[in-house]
Every structure is written in C-alpha cells, then in structure tokens.
Amino acid sequence: MTDYRDTLSLPETDFPMRAGLPAREPDWLARWERLGIYDRLRANAEGRKPFILHDGPPYANGHLHIGHALNKVLKDFITRSQQMLGRDARYVPGWDCHGLPIEWKIEEKYRAEGLDKDAVDVVDFRQECRRFAAGWIDVQREEFKRLGITGKWDKPYLTMDYHAEAVIAGEFMKLVMNGSLYQGSKPVMWSPVEKTALAEAEVEYHEHTSHTIWVRFPVVAVSSNEFADAVQRLLLDQNEGEVASKEVFDELLSASVVIWTTTPWTIPQNRAVCFGPGIAYGLYEITEVPEGSNLELGAKVILAEALAETAFAQAKVKATLRRSVSSRELVALTLAHPFRGVEGANGEWDFDVPMLPGDHVTDDAGTGFVHTAPSHGDDDYQMYLQFKDQYPDFKMTYNVEPDGSYRTDLPLFGGEVIIKPDGKEGGANVAVIKQLAYAGALFAKGKLKHSYPHSWRSKAPLIYRNTAQWFAAIDKPLDDGMGEHGDTIRKRALESIDRLVKWTPQTGRNRLFSMIENRPDWVLSRQRAWGVPLTCFVKNGAKPTDPDFLLRDEQVNARIKAAFETEGADAWYVQGFKERILTGLHDPDAYEQVFDILDVWFDSGSTHAFVLRDREDGSPDGIADLYLEGTDQHRGWFHSSMLQACATKGRAPYRGVLTHGFTLDEKGMKMSKSLGNTVAPQEVIDQYGADILRLWVAQSDYTADLRIGKEILKGVADSYRRLRNTLRFMLGNLDGWSEEERVAPADMPELERLMLHRMAELDGVVRKGYDAYDFQGVFQALFNFATTDLSAFYFDIRKDALYCDSPDSLRRRASRTVLDLLFHRLVTWLAPILPFTMEDVWLSRFPSADDSVHLHDIPATPSDWLDPALAERSKTVRMVRRVVTGALEAERRAKTIGASLEAAPIVHLTDAQAQIVTDPETFADLCITSGVTLTTTPAPEGAFTLDDAPGVAVVFARAEGQKCERCWKISPDVGSHAHPNTCARCSAALG
C-alpha cells in the first residue's frame, strides 16, 4: 500500500479541542483592558444611533450571587449585540451605596467593639459607611468583569459620588418647589429593630406565628349623634328598611361586639370598630360555658353569622341566635373600650368607641368586626380620615416609640416591648392579653401561622406605626409646565406605562400599572444617618398645613447643591451649615434643618438624572432605551424610577423595561444557604469558565424562573463542546485561505448555494432575535444550525472534497469560500453570548496585537443569497438522503458493511422526485457513498422505506471496484491511473 496521507489537505489549527476557559479567560480580560476595547468602540461609534441600557445599581455590600450574574450577563448580551448590530451601545455600570444595610454593618462593628453609635460624630460615621461601600465596589467590579461584562468600568456611577449626591438633593428639592412634598403623620411600615420607616420594596413576607384574640367591646349607648342618624338613613336606602326606633336597640345595650385581631399590642390604640354593611350579623346568647371560664351564662354577643360558630368553638362555649342585627342598628351603637374603668388605667381609655361602616371588612375570617387603631394600619387610617370630623374621640395615638416599645407613661403597659432589638417578640402582646383577661374582655385566644411582613435587611418582623414622615403626594396636581402626560405623578406614571414604555414580557406592564394605580403617597423619609438628607428647612412654630411651613427658595437650593458638589452630602451634617446656607437670604434662627435621610429608592430612582442626563456618555434626551432587572423590581427600581421621574421630568425615564425571573436550584427550590443549594458564580467560573455560565443564561428562558445546578451545567458544557467542535472544524479547514480562492455565489455548486441561503435566513433570525432580546431563540437557532446543518450535514459531506480535491478544484474552493463566509457570521453572531470563546476563535485565525472580534460588527448578508426555490428543492433532496442513510445504517448494524463508502445503493423515486434528484454523482457525494443508482422503476418487495418519506425506497448494493487508497472511495477505475491504487480524481490531484 502507498501512504498518501501527506498528500491530503487535512485541517490544521492551533485552536485547542479543550477550551481551558478557567485558566485562559483572565488573559483575554487583560487583553481587552490593554486594548481599551470599550473606549475604542465609543470612538468608532461616533455618529451612530445610541442605544442606552441604564444599569440598575446593585448594592455594594457583599460578594455576587447567581442572580447578580444572571442580571449582568443579560445586560451584556444586549449591550454587545446592539453594538455589533450597528448602534452606539453605551453601558455605564453603577452602584447603590447609601442606606441601612451598610449602616447596619458599621453598627454591628461598633457593637462588637463596645462603641455607642450615637456617641460617634455623624460625619465620622458616614465616612466609615463610605469606606465600607467603596471596598465592596472594588470587589464586585472585579467579579462582574470576570463574567466578561463590557462597560465603562473605570468610571462607573456611584450614588455616593459628590455630583450624584448633589443631583439627588436637587431632584428632591424639585418636590419642595412643585408642592408635592408634605409632612404628614400616618401609619407606615416601621422596623423597631432598625428604628426607621421602610418602603414597600424593602419589605418581604415570611411565615410568622402570631397571637390571635377575640375581644368583647361592650355596647354602652345608642348614639344620638346626628351623623350616625344620617348614616342610618344611608344604610336604610341600601337595605330598603325603615329607620329603627330607639326601642329596637334596647336589647343590644346589654350585648358586646366581638372583634378578632392578630396584633393584640394594638388594642390599647383602638379608637373604633368597623363592620361590613353587606355582612349578615346576629345577636347571640351564650347558653353553655366551660368550668373556669370568665364568660358568663346569658351574656349576649354580636358576630357575623358566617363566623359565629368558629368563634364559639375557639371560646369553648355554646350559644343560640336570638335575632339578626342590621347595619343600621350597628352604626347607631356606641361601644366602650375594653380597658375603660380598669384599675390603674387612670382614665386613659374612658372614651366612646364608634361603630363605623367599612368596605374593607369581610366575613372571610375573624368575627366580621375589625378593631380599628388609626395609628397602626392603613385601612384604619383611611377610616380615620373619613370619620374623624364626626367623632371627636376618633383620634390618632402616639403610644409606640421608635424602638417598638410603649411610651413609658402609658398606663398598665408603659415600657413594654413589641419587638425586641434581636427581632424576637417582646412582652407587649402577652401583657395586653393578660390585662384583657383581667378586665373580663377576653372572649378567646389562640395562635396563627401566617404570612407576615419582615425587613429584608434585618429579617425582623415589622409593625405599622404612626410617625411624622415626609411624603410625596402622588395625586396632587402639579403646576410645573410638564403636564403633557398628566398633571399628577400617578397620572403621568399610568400614562407612561400605557403609552410610552415597551414591556418585555408584556405582563410587566400589568403588574406595575396595578401597583401604581393602587399605591398610597410615597414615604420619602428615613430616620437613619447614611444617605442623602432631605435638604429642606421648616419654619419654627409653623404647622405642616401652613403655607409657609416649608422654605421654598431657589437660591437656597442652589447653595445646597453647590456645597454638595464640592463636599458631598456630609456637608449637611457639619456644624453651622444651616447658617452658611441661609445667611443673607433668610434668618437662620427662624428655621429648623431637617435631618431625616431620603429613602434609598429615591436615590436609585434619581439615577436617570445624574447618569442619563448629566454624563457625556449618557442619553441625548435623558431617557434610557432599556431598564433591565428582576421581577421584584416592579415594586423596586422600576417603580421608584417611574415615580421620581414623573415628579421631576414629567414622564418615565425609560422607553423599554425587561424583566427576568429568579434563580432556583435543579429541583425548582429557592436557593438558601441553610439548605446548601446555592450556586456561586465564582464556583461555576472556577470549574467551567465564565462562558459556560453565560451559555446557561442563553439557553434558559429568562422570562420565567431559571434552574441551575451540577447536572444542568454538565448539559450546558456538553452543548458548548459540540459547538466548539464545529468552530474548530471551520478553523482547521480554512488554514492557508487566500482571497484568490474565492468563488462567486453564482458559480458555486447547489450545496454551497444552499448554505448561503441558510446563512441569509439565519442573519434575519439573529438580528430580529437580538432586537427582541430573545437570546434563547438566537442561541437555539445558531446551535441547531452549527450541529445539524453544518457538522452533521454540510461538513460531513464536504470533508471528502476539502481533504481530497485538488486545491484549485471549484468544489473545494467554493466550500472554502462558504467556510470563510460562515466564519465571519457565526463568530460575530455568537460573540455577544460567548465573548471569550469567540475571541479565541477570531485570534486563532487572525492573530493580531491590537484586533478583537469585539471591535467588529456582524457583517451584512446579501439578500440575494436567499434562494427559496433551491431551499424548497433541498427539502426533497434531504428527505431522499435520509432514507438512504437509514438503509445504510441498517446494513451497518447487520455488519454487512463497515463504512458508507462500501455502498452504491439503488434509489427508487417518484417521477416528481426524480425531477429534483437528477445527478447520481452529486447525490452519491451527498450520501457519502461510492456511487448511487437513481431510478423511477417500482421498488421491489423488502426495499427500505421510511413512513415520513413517501415514494422513496432504497435497495442496498455494494460498490463495485477497488478502494482508492487516498480517498477510500470504491470505483472500477481504481488502479488504472498514473498513481498506484488511486481513483481518477485523486490521481489528478496528485499531478
């Protein structure tokens, strides 16, 4: 035998089969930094249409988790793809630096050192917080860069930068000037542990066991209040009854209304009881009580009929229904507080408790009566606003201190704690329950497991607490000249959601619309130290309702902003700052300086102003093309940015919003350190490389929750290997490529023209997919193309021509031309998803000291490559080929043949199929056989067929002749040419 191996054009490439990503990726990162890729792209993109993805700031207080990785990788897909599609895709990463989590860490440090935070100078304390945030920013920046995220990393935005703090203050002062800011006293979510109000976005719900109590409020009078009479008449209209006379109520005077609550500690703050006008109530008489009960036989109680049996069972009593009680009867009743006249109460609760109709009352649980403490619940507060003018005793209370304890001078309960500093329950609930039992008002008690609000920072339970806070009024008409989309913050927000923003997925629109449609005014103030202060002054002695309560002066505002620009927000806390700002404009002694800090969501909601509006690399109109975060940000950053911008800009700060789901383990469980099912990004990178983590994102449906784990990552790595092999084949067979080889499309064989058609089709799919942020669709299309159309079809067929044809053969040159065109497209199509690997592929072919695949756009693909007629014919050709390969596979399994080149099958076709599959030699190449016979004669019995290929039948036949020792095809002419044991094609190629 003659060894012809050295005469073959076998593929050659330095591109390794094993990626070695964990070890090699850092070198590419260093290379991109040395080349200044991001800044070069900005310079090269001058004049292009900008695309601005505004980064939602992560919080600077810990290592990244897998959710961070998901979020930043999705952003990078978008930035890179939009850049390579011809836009100027700017990406400025940023960090949220202020707020309680950092402040909490510094306080923990102080406690460990035995220091008292309140004894430390506030500016020194803030500087410690600043240093803490800066340290974590450096850590997170490197972790984000390791994921291959491109952006302006050397100049990110930070909410604690002096300019940012000046702008945040300036945005706040716009609320001062446009009249939307006000100080009000109302119940807000309050953390006793952290001693501050919380926004809705800072609240999470966990299972919690609460005390439940059923409490009797005795009826003491039938009201002669004119307002109650009016309400009676209103209820009369609803119920079509007659106004009841006083005599009708006599039996009720000896009864009690029974309420139910899961917050016993709020009973001392009770000021009313509410009922549901549409609920059926009954007057019941207790007929049986257990031994030792403090309930008496014959006692009468009023409850909702649907809930009475449950309440009696809980109290272990039996009762009979005496009669129904109407809403018009209930509204006329006056109750006594359970602690009225109790020894030691000192008259604290000697007031009348009105009965009020409330639409929020249901008979789903409890008793059908809601005890109402206006200082400790939103529904309660709304009832207070509605009825406070009619009932003089219906007042707000101030019994609960910032640390969650009762005021010390509160009778019976002074100093009792609701939530202790460690987040555990204090003694307030038990103290109230015991006092109710002592007073004979406790009807029943129990425990209930239910979902309850907790602080997402301290994880401690929260309470509703009435405090003086600063609010942004979202329904107050604003005369600010920005009324194109409405004259209130709410109207502008709802208009923006409906008309100005594109939602991906569309469900995001419904979620945010509903939230903003129903939300209360925005609580802006926090009682903490680390953040941007509420930069305003209030007049001494003035009431919040007075027109001159707030100092409104643009010159004052300008001085504050100028100071913050040069000194940061710390300047506000320096002794003498008030005098420095007001002197020469106002009497400093006439005003008090506000020291609350702004809700950190106002900070992050203002980022559009100091990033999109103020930076050179911001947005020309101060509006982002896209905000992208997790679904939780409908109540977080998307929400606060919308409200803030609508207040100060008149519309949403974004044109598009994309939301992704959360990360779960392989079983669909929420990740938790306690369960040991977390997946850290660095662990994945250390084992597989960042490109595998990025590929996991690309293969997942990010609009739903995403699962990740060892088995899933193994599958991702396998997909990567298959794709890498496709790329390696292209590189190896493009070795030595020169432009002189290029063949025009019109001169190519049909198979190559079919590949051009597929490239043109895919170019449209990729561009459309990237624009729609459908990364899963893009990658699936490219992966299927690479592994099915290329590796399993085109490459498999053309290996023979690429290896064995003479270098100047049209078929080989055409195939190499297609490989070159494929290379430029496939590598740039995939570069946004797999930036490290595509850089490796690019440099393997085009080694350069200063080039990168990421400096190139996706090349334009000529539309005339599309050939629908050829594509339609190819469907028939590939169907026939599938039957042939199936027949040969059956012969291989039977060990009749070893390789397909040993065969020369007879293929029976219909007349229509024979019009398309016409050339036996070409079709033999497609089937990778040494020959083929095409015929329209009827197939013999036993011919191989497939159900989904009607009309095609294959009869196996061996190839006749000898095996060419160079290409291994079997042909009768082998051995009859100048070179021993070769076929005509190979002999000619040898010259």
Salt bridges, closest charged atoms under 4 A:
GLU25 OE1 - ARG146 NH1 2.79
GLU33 OE1 - LYS145 NZ 3.41
ASP39 OD1 - LYS152 NZ 2.98
ASP55 OD2 - LYS72 NZ 3.18
ASP55 OD1 - LYS75 NZ 2.48
ASP76 OD2 - ARG80 NE 2.67
ASP76 OD2 - ARG694 NH2 2.69
ASP88 OD1 - ARG42 NE 2.88
ASP88 OD2 - ARG90 NE 2.99
GLU103 OE2 - LYS117 NZ 2.99
GLU103 OE2 - ARG528 NE 3.32
GLU107 OE1 - ARG111 NH1 3.56
GLU107 OE2 - LYS117 NZ 3.16
GLU107 OE2 - ARG528 NH2 2.43
GLU128 OE1 - LYS109 NZ 2.72
ASP138 OD1 - ARG141 NH2 2.92
GLU142 OE2 - LYS145 NZ 3.59
GLU143 OE2 - HIS63 ND1 2.61
ASP154 OD1 - LYS152 NZ 3.39
GLU165 OE2 - HIS98 NE2 2.80
GLU165 OE2 - ARG130 NH2 3.26
GLU171 OE2 - LYS174 NZ 2.87
GLU171 OE2 - ARG613 NH1 3.46
GLU202 OE2 - ARG457 NH2 2.40
GLU202 OE1 - ARG526 NH2 3.21
GLU204 OE2 - HIS206 NE2 2.80
GLU204 OE2 - LYS459 NZ 2.77
GLU251 OE2 - ARG322 NH2 2.68
GLU251 OE1 - ARG323 NE 3.39
GLU285 OE1 - ARG322 NH1 2.67
GLU296 OE2 - ARG216 NH1 3.33
GLU329 OE2 - ARG323 NH2 3.07
GLU348 OE2 - ARG407 NH2 2.87
ASP352 OD1 - ARG340 NH2 2.90
ASP389 OD1 - LYS388 NZ 3.61
ASP409 OD1 - ARG407 NH1 2.90
GLU425 OE2 - HIS211 NE2 2.84
ASP475 OD2 - ARG490 NH2 2.64
ASP480 OD1 - ARG492 NH2 2.69
GLU484 OE1 - HIS485 NE2 3.86
ASP487 OD1 - LYS491 NZ 3.28
GLU495 OE2 - ARG499 NH1 2.46
ASP498 OD1 - ARG509 NH2 2.69
ASP548 OD2 - LYS539 NZ 3.05
ASP553 OD2 - HIS586 NE2 2.62
GLU565 OE2 - HIS163 ND1 2.82
GLU567 OE2 - ARG580 NH2 2.47
ASP570 OD1 - ARG126 NE 2.57
ASP599 OD1 - ARG526 NH2 3.44
ASP603 OD2 - HIS98 ND1 2.55
ASP614 OD2 - HIS163 NE2 2.79
ASP614 OD1 - ARG613 NE 2.69
ASP617 OD1 - ARG615 NE 2.83
ASP621 OD2 - ARG655 NH2 2.06
ASP625 OD1 - ARG655 NH1 3.72
GLU629 OE2 - LYS75 NZ 2.71
GLU711 OE2 - LYS714 NZ 3.40
GLU739 OE2 - ARG742 NH2 2.76
GLU741 OE2 - ARG816 NH2 2.62
GLU750 OE2 - ARG873 NH2 2.90
GLU752 OE2 - ARG798 NE 2.74
GLU761 OE2 - HIS757 NE2 3.28
GLU761 OE1 - ARG758 NH1 2.83
ASP763 OD2 - ARG767 NE 2.82
ASP789 OD2 - ARG758 NE 2.71
ASP789 OD1 - ARG878 NH1 3.55
ASP796 OD1 - LYS799 NZ 3.45
ASP800 OD2 - LYS969 NZ 3.71
ASP800 OD1 - ARG985 NH2 2.95
ASP805 OD1 - ARG811 NH2 2.94
ASP805 OD1 - ARG985 NH1 2.57
ASP820 OD2 - ARG742 NH2 2.77
ASP820 OD1 - HIS824 ND1 3.63
ASP820 OD1 - ARG845 NH2 2.66
GLU839 OE2 - ARG31 NH1 3.12
ASP840 OD2 - ARG24 NH1 2.79
ASP840 OD2 - ARG724 NH2 3.40
ASP851 OD1 - HIS856 NE2 2.95
ASP857 OD2 - ARG48 NH2 2.26
ASP867 OD2 - ARG753 NH1 3.89
GLU872 OE1 - LYS875 NZ 3.34
GLU889 OE1 - ARG892 NE 3.29
GLU902 OE1 - ARG958 NH1 3.69
ASP925 OD2 - ARG811 NH1 2.70
ASP925 OD1 - LYS969 NZ 2.86
ASP948 OD2 - ARG882 NH1 3.06
ASP973 OD2 - HIS977 NE2 2.63
